[in-house]
C-alpha cells in the first residue's frame, strides 16, 4: 500500500520499468514465450496501478461516478 509521495514515485518508476521489460519481451521472445510470461507481468502492473489509484483516491471517485456518462 502506498502511504506517501516517495512510495508513489517509486511505484510509478517500477511500473515504467515493467512496461519497458514487457515491450522488450514482446520484441525479442517468441509468441509462445511472450504469451506464457506476459500475463504475470501485466497482473503485477495492474496491482500497482490499483495501489496508485487508491493513493490518489480514484476508487472513491469511480464509485461516486457510477451511472454517470462521460460521453457527449
N, CA, C and O atoms as a printed pandas DataFrame, in Angstrom:
     atom_number atom_name residue_name chain_id  residue_number  x_coord  y_coord  z_coord
0              1         N          UNK        A               1    0.842   -1.177    0.000
1              2        CA          UNK        A               1    0.000    0.000    0.000
2              3         C          UNK        A               1    0.889    1.242    0.000
3              4         O          UNK        A               1    1.850    1.335    0.764
4              5         N          UNK        A               2    0.556    2.175   -0.854
5              6        CA          UNK        A               2    1.306    3.420   -0.960
6              7         C          UNK        A               2    0.814    4.364    0.127
7              8         O          UNK        A               2   -0.382    4.628    0.251
8              9         N          UNK        A               3    1.761    4.867    0.911
9             10        CA          UNK        A               3    1.388    5.723    2.034
10            11         C          UNK        A               3    1.914    7.147    1.928
11            12         O          UNK        A               3    1.502    8.010    2.703
12            13         N          UNK        A               4    2.828    7.415    0.972
13            14        CA          UNK        A               4    3.360    8.763    0.844
14            15         C          UNK        A               4    3.837    9.010   -0.584
15            16         O          UNK        A               4    3.838    8.110   -1.425
16            17         N          UNK        A               5    4.242   10.253   -0.833
17            18        CA          UNK        A               5    4.620   10.632   -2.193
18            19         C          UNK        A               5    5.866    9.882   -2.677
19            20         O          UNK        A               5    5.959    9.542   -3.857
20            21         N          UNK        A               6    6.801    9.626   -1.803
21            22        CA          UNK        A               6    8.012    8.896   -2.200
22            23         C          UNK        A               6    7.657    7.488   -2.680
23            24         O          UNK        A               6    8.182    7.033   -3.696
24            25         N          UNK        A               7    6.787    6.808   -1.973
25            26        CA          UNK        A               7    6.347    5.472   -2.384
26            27         C          UNK        A               7    5.567    5.543   -3.694
27            28         O          UNK        A               7    5.674    4.654   -4.539
28            29         N          UNK        A               8    4.787    6.600   -3.853
29            30        CA          UNK        A               8    4.052    6.830   -5.091
30            31         C          UNK        A               8    5.007    6.926   -6.273
31            32         O          UNK        A               8    4.790    6.300   -7.311
32            33         N          UNK        A               9    6.064    7.713   -6.109
33            34        CA          UNK        A               9    7.046    7.877   -7.184
34            35         C          UNK        A               9    7.768    6.569   -7.495
35            36         O          UNK        A               9    7.975    6.234   -8.661
36            37         N          UNK        A              10    8.149    5.834   -6.461
37            38        CA          UNK        A              10    8.824    4.551   -6.667
38            39         C          UNK        A              10    7.912    3.590   -7.427
39            40         O          UNK        A              10    8.364    2.883   -8.328
40            41         N          UNK        A              11    6.651    3.564   -7.070
41            42        CA          UNK        A              11    5.694    2.685   -7.742
42            43         C          UNK        A              11    5.540    3.067   -9.208
43            44         O          UNK        A              11    5.484    2.195  -10.075
44            45         N          UNK        A              12    5.471    4.360   -9.488
45            46        CA          UNK        A              12    5.392    4.805  -10.882
46            47         C          UNK        A              12    6.624    4.362  -11.664
47            48         O          UNK        A              12    6.510    3.920  -12.808
48            49         N          UNK        A              13    7.795    4.477  -11.056
49            50        CA          UNK        A              13    9.036    4.065  -11.718
50            51         C          UNK        A              13    9.057    2.558  -11.952
51            52         O          UNK        A              13    9.514    2.096  -12.998
52            53         N          UNK        A              14    8.568    1.797  -10.989
53            54        CA          UNK        A              14    8.516    0.343  -11.149
54            55         C          UNK        A              14    7.583   -0.055  -12.289
55            56         O          UNK        A              14    7.893   -0.957  -13.068
56            57         N          UNK        A              15    6.458    0.613  -12.382
57            58        CA          UNK        A              15    5.521    0.342  -13.477
58            59         C          UNK        A              15    6.192    0.632  -14.811
59            60         O          UNK        A              15    6.083   -0.154  -15.753
60            61         N          UNK        A              16    6.879    1.749  -14.889
61            62        CA          UNK        A              16    7.554    2.112  -16.136
62            63         C          UNK        A              16    8.593    1.056  -16.516
63            64         O          UNK        A              16    8.689    0.681  -17.684
64            65         N          UNK        A              17    9.369    0.575  -15.548
65            66        CA          UNK        A              17   10.369   -0.456  -15.834
66            67         C          UNK        A              17    9.709   -1.758  -16.281
67            68         O          UNK        A              17   10.192   -2.413  -17.205
68            69         N          UNK        A              18    8.616   -2.135  -15.636
69            70        CA          UNK        A              18    7.917   -3.360  -16.029
70            71         C          UNK        A              18    7.324   -3.234  -17.431
71            72         O          UNK        A              18    7.359   -4.185  -18.211
72            73         N          UNK        A              19    6.786   -2.067  -17.745
73            74        CA          UNK        A              19    6.235   -1.863  -19.084
74            75         C          UNK        A              19    7.345   -1.927  -20.140
75            76         O          UNK        A              19    7.146   -2.488  -21.218
76            77         N          UNK        A              20    8.495   -1.361  -19.833
77            78        CA          UNK        A              20    9.630   -1.432  -20.758
78            79         C          UNK        A              20   10.102   -2.878  -20.925
79            80         O          UNK        A              20   10.415   -3.307  -22.036
80            81         N          UNK        A              21   10.151   -3.619  -19.831
81            82        CA          UNK        A              21   10.561   -5.025  -19.895
82            83         C          UNK        A              21    9.560   -5.834  -20.715
83            84         O          UNK        A              21    9.946   -6.712  -21.487
84            85         N          UNK        A              22    8.275   -5.535  -20.545
85            86        CA          UNK        A              22    7.235   -6.219  -21.307
86            87         C          UNK        A              22    7.385   -5.939  -22.797
87            88         O          UNK        A              22    7.247   -6.844  -23.620
88            89         N          UNK        A              23    7.664   -4.700  -23.140
89            90        CA          UNK        A              23    7.873   -4.341  -24.549
90            91         C          UNK        A              23    9.112   -5.042  -25.103
91            92         O          UNK        A              23    9.097   -5.538  -26.229
92            93         N          UNK        A              24   10.170   -5.082  -24.320
93            94        CA          UNK        A              24   11.389   -5.780  -24.743
94            95         C          UNK        A              24   11.098   -7.265  -24.974
95            96         O          UNK        A              24   11.548   -7.849  -25.960
96            97         N          UNK        A              25   10.351   -7.856  -24.065
97            98        CA          UNK        A              25    9.975   -9.255  -24.199
98            99         C          UNK        A              25    9.148   -9.473  -25.464
99           100         O          UNK        A              25    9.356  -10.446  -26.189
100          101         N          UNK        A              26    8.216   -8.570  -25.723
101          102        CA          UNK        A              26    7.368   -8.677  -26.910
102          103         C          UNK        A              26    8.200   -8.659  -28.186
103          104         O          UNK        A              26    7.899   -9.360  -29.152
104          105         N          UNK        A              27    9.243   -7.851  -28.171
105          106        CA          UNK        A              27   10.082   -7.711  -29.370
106          107         C          UNK        A              27   11.065   -8.862  -29.552
107          108         O          UNK        A              27   11.457   -9.168  -30.679
108          109         N          UNK        A              28   11.463   -9.498  -28.463
109          110        CA          UNK        A              28   12.551  -10.479  -28.558
110          111         C          UNK        A              28   12.123  -11.927  -28.370
111          112         O          UNK        A              28   12.781  -12.839  -28.870
112          113         N          UNK        A              29   11.045  -12.141  -27.666
113          114        CA          UNK        A              29   10.629  -13.520  -27.369
114          115         C          UNK        A              29    9.708  -14.046  -28.461
115          116         O          UNK        A              29    9.105  -13.287  -29.220
116          117         N          UNK        A              30    9.622  -15.348  -28.511
117          118        CA          UNK        A              30    8.649  -15.957  -29.417
118          119         C          UNK        A              30    7.248  -15.645  -28.893
119          120         O          UNK        A              30    7.076  -15.277  -27.731
120          121         N          UNK        A              31    6.278  -15.793  -29.741
121          122        CA          UNK        A              31    4.892  -15.551  -29.340
122          123         C          UNK        A              31    4.500  -16.458  -28.180
123          124         O          UNK        A              31    3.832  -16.020  -27.243
124          125         N          UNK        A              32    4.906  -17.690  -28.240
125          126        CA          UNK        A              32    4.578  -18.648  -27.173
126          127         C          UNK        A              32    5.211  -18.205  -25.853
127          128         O          UNK        A              32    4.550  -18.217  -24.815
128          129         N          UNK        A              33    6.476  -17.819  -25.888
129          130        CA          UNK        A              33    7.157  -17.381  -24.668
130          131         C          UNK        A              33    6.535  -16.096  -24.130
131          132         O          UNK        A              33    6.349  -15.948  -22.922
132          133         N          UNK        A              34    6.217  -15.173  -25.029
133          134        CA          UNK        A              34    5.593  -13.919  -24.603
134          135         C          UNK        A              34    4.249  -14.184  -23.936
135          136         O          UNK        A              34    3.960  -13.644  -22.869
136          137         N          UNK        A              35    3.434  -15.016  -24.568
137          138        CA          UNK        A              35    2.104  -15.315  -24.027
138          139         C          UNK        A              35    2.179  -16.072  -22.705
139          140         O          UNK        A              35    1.256  -16.001  -21.893
140          141         N          UNK        A              36    3.259  -16.787  -22.489
141          142        CA          UNK        A              36    3.433  -17.511  -21.228
142          143         C          UNK        A              36    3.881  -16.582  -20.108
143          144         O          UNK        A              36    3.507  -16.783  -18.953
144          145         N          UNK        A              37    4.673  -15.571  -20.434
145          146        CA          UNK        A              37    5.263  -14.710  -19.412
146          147         C          UNK        A              37    4.501  -13.404  -19.185
147          148         O          UNK        A              37    4.477  -12.889  -18.068
148          149         N          UNK        A              38    3.896  -12.880  -20.210
149          150        CA          UNK        A              38    3.262  -11.567  -20.134
150          151         C          UNK        A              38    2.130  -11.457  -19.102
151          152         O          UNK        A              38    2.055  -10.442  -18.409
152          153         N          UNK        A              39    1.259  -12.441  -18.973
153          154        CA          UNK        A              39    0.142  -12.268  -18.031
154          155         C          UNK        A              39    0.573  -11.965  -16.593
155          156         O          UNK        A              39   -0.072  -11.165  -15.916
156          157         N          UNK        A              40    1.629  -12.576  -16.129
157          158        CA          UNK        A              40    2.100  -12.314  -14.764
158          159         C          UNK        A              40    2.603  -10.882  -14.624
159          160         O          UNK        A              40    2.357  -10.225  -13.613
160          161         N          UNK        A              41    3.300  -10.411  -15.633
161          162        CA          UNK        A              41    3.821   -9.039  -15.605
162          163         C          UNK        A              41    2.659   -8.045  -15.671
163          164         O          UNK        A              41    2.628   -7.067  -14.924
164          165         N          UNK        A              42    1.722   -8.298  -16.553
165          166        CA          UNK        A              42    0.564   -7.408  -16.692
166          167         C          UNK        A              42   -0.238   -7.366  -15.396
167          168         O          UNK        A              42   -0.692   -6.296  -14.988
168          169         N          UNK        A              43   -0.416   -8.491  -14.754
169          170        CA          UNK        A              43   -1.150   -8.518  -13.485
170          171         C          UNK        A              43   -0.431   -7.712  -12.419
171          172         O          UNK        A              43   -1.066   -7.004  -11.637
172          173         N          UNK        A              44    0.874   -7.813  -12.384
173          174        CA          UNK        A              44    1.658   -7.034  -11.419
174          175         C          UNK        A              44    1.492   -5.537  -11.690
175          176         O          UNK        A              44    1.331   -4.753  -10.754
176          177         N          UNK        A              45    1.530   -5.143  -12.949
177          178        CA          UNK        A              45    1.315   -3.740  -13.317
178          179         C          UNK        A              45   -0.082   -3.293  -12.889
179          180         O          UNK        A              45   -0.240   -2.198  -12.349
180          181         N          UNK        A              46   -1.082   -4.116  -13.120
181          182        CA          UNK        A              46   -2.456   -3.767  -12.726
182          183         C          UNK        A              46   -2.580   -3.559  -11.217
183          184         O          UNK        A              46   -3.243   -2.628  -10.759
184          185         N          UNK        A              47   -1.931   -4.441  -10.453
185          186        CA          UNK        A              47   -1.984   -4.291   -8.990
186          187         C          UNK        A              47   -1.334   -2.990   -8.540
187          188         O          UNK        A              47   -1.853   -2.297   -7.665
188          189         N          UNK        A              48   -0.199   -2.664   -9.142
189          190        CA          UNK        A              48    0.477   -1.418   -8.765
190          191         C          UNK        A              48   -0.337   -0.201   -9.191
191          192         O          UNK        A              48   -0.381    0.791   -8.465
192          193         N          UNK        A              49   -0.978   -0.259  -10.350
193          194        CA          UNK        A              49   -1.841    0.845  -10.773
194          195         C          UNK        A              49   -3.027    1.000   -9.829
195          196         O          UNK        A              49   -3.453    2.117   -9.538
196          197         N          UNK        A              50   -3.555   -0.119   -9.355
197          198        CA          UNK        A              50   -4.664   -0.062   -8.388
198          199         C          UNK        A              50   -4.198    0.593   -7.087
199          200         O          UNK        A              50   -4.945    1.353   -6.471
200          201         N          UNK        A              51   -2.972    0.300   -6.673
201          202        CA          UNK        A              51   -2.426    0.952   -5.481
202          203         C          UNK        A              51   -2.296    2.455   -5.690
203          204         O          UNK        A              51   -2.596    3.240   -4.790
204          205         N          UNK        A              52   -1.850    2.854   -6.874
205          206        CA          UNK        A              52   -1.756    4.279   -7.189
206          207         C          UNK        A              52   -3.138    4.910   -7.157
207          208         O          UNK        A              52   -3.319    5.990   -6.594
208          209         N          UNK        A              53   -4.112    4.240   -7.759
209          210        CA          UNK        A              53   -5.483    4.756   -7.752
210          211         C          UNK        A              53   -5.991    4.943   -6.328
211          212         O          UNK        A              53   -6.623    5.951   -6.013
212          213         N          UNK        A              54   -5.712    3.975   -5.479
213          214        CA          UNK        A              54   -6.155    4.091   -4.081
214          215         C          UNK        A              54   -5.460    5.264   -3.401
215          216         O          UNK        A              54   -6.098    6.033   -2.681
216          217         N          UNK        A              55   -4.172    5.402   -3.623
217          218        CA          UNK        A              55   -3.414    6.507   -3.015
218          219         C          UNK        A              55   -3.976    7.852   -3.467
219          220         O          UNK        A              55   -4.074    8.788   -2.673
220          221         N          UNK        A              56   -4.344    7.946   -4.743
221          222        CA          UNK        A              56   -4.874    9.194   -5.288
222          223         C          UNK        A              56   -6.353    9.391   -4.976
223          224         O          UNK        A              56   -6.903   10.469   -5.204
224          225         N          UNK        A              57   -6.993    8.350   -4.455
225          226        CA          UNK        A              57   -8.409    8.445   -4.129
226          227         C          UNK        A              57   -9.317    8.194   -5.314
227          228         O          UNK        A              57  -10.495    8.550   -5.278
228          229         N          UNK        A              58   -8.789    7.585   -6.364
229          230        CA          UNK        A              58   -9.596    7.357   -7.558
230          231         C          UNK        A              58  -10.687    6.305   -7.398
231          232         O          UNK        A              58  -11.741    6.458   -8.016
232          233         N          UNK        A              59  -10.503    5.246   -6.607
233          234        CA          UNK        A              59  -11.632    4.317   -6.434
234          235         C          UNK        A              59  -12.861    5.018   -5.869
235          236         O          UNK        A              59  -13.989    4.681   -6.229
236          237         N          UNK        A              60  -12.646    5.999   -4.978
237          238        CA          UNK        A              60  -13.768    6.743   -4.417
238          239         C          UNK        A              60  -14.462    7.552   -5.497
239          240         O          UNK        A              60  -15.691    7.617   -5.540
240          241         N          UNK        A              61  -13.680    8.164   -6.365
241          242        CA          UNK        A              61  -14.247    8.942   -7.463
242          243         C          UNK        A              61  -15.023    8.029   -8.394
243          244         O          UNK        A              61  -16.123    8.365   -8.834
244          245         N          UNK        A              62  -14.445    6.866   -8.694
245          246        CA          UNK        A              62  -15.085    5.918   -9.601
246          247         C          UNK        A              62  -16.420    5.446   -9.049
247          248         O          UNK        A              62  -17.402    5.380   -9.788
248          249         N          UNK        A              63  -16.475    5.119   -7.766
249          250        CA          UNK        A              63  -17.730    4.636   -7.190
250          251         C          UNK        A              63  -18.747    5.768   -7.096
251          252         O          UNK        A              63  -19.946    5.527   -7.228
252          253         N          UNK        A              64  -18.284    7.014   -6.866
253          254        CA          UNK        A              64  -19.194    8.153   -6.819
254          255         C          UNK        A              64  -19.776    8.465   -8.187
255          256         O          UNK        A              64  -20.872    9.015   -8.291
256          257         N          UNK        A              65  -19.033    8.111   -9.246
257          258        CA          UNK        A              65  -19.445    8.456  -10.602
258          259         C          UNK        A              65  -20.182    7.327  -11.319
259          260         O          UNK        A              65  -20.478    7.455  -12.507
260          261         N          UNK        A              66  -20.481    6.242  -10.642
261          262        CA          UNK        A              66  -21.173    5.138  -11.294
262          263         C          UNK        A              66  -22.508    5.635  -11.836
263          264         O          UNK        A              66  -23.264    6.335  -11.160
264          265         N          UNK        A              67  -22.762    5.253  -13.057
265          266        CA          UNK        A              67  -24.013    5.658  -13.690
266          267         C          UNK        A              67  -23.919    6.997  -14.404
267          268         O          UNK        A              67  -24.861    7.413  -15.078
268          269         N          UNK        A              68  -22.780    7.673  -14.255
269          270        CA          UNK        A              68  -22.608    8.956  -14.918
270          271         C          UNK        A              68  -21.917    8.708  -16.245
271          272         O          UNK        A              68  -20.866    8.069  -16.289
272          273         N          UNK        A              69  -22.493    9.202  -17.318
273          274        CA          UNK        A              69  -21.918    9.026  -18.643
274          275         C          UNK        A              69  -20.932   10.146  -18.930
275          276         O          UNK        A              69  -21.214   11.320  -18.689
276          277         N          UNK        A              70  -19.763    9.762  -19.454
277          278        CA          UNK        A              70  -18.758   10.771  -19.809
278          279         C          UNK        A              70  -18.826   11.130  -21.287
279          280         O          UNK        A              70  -18.091   12.002  -21.751
280          281         N          UNK        A              71  -19.704   10.462  -22.025
281          282        CA          UNK        A              71  -19.835   10.785  -23.455
282          283         C          UNK        A              71  -20.675   12.037  -23.633
283          284         O          UNK        A              71  -21.506   12.379  -22.792
284          285         N          UNK        A              72  -20.439   12.706  -24.742
285          286        CA          UNK        A              72  -21.171   13.951  -25.013
286          287         C          UNK        A              72  -22.307   13.727  -25.939
287          288         O          UNK        A              72  -23.027   14.669  -26.272
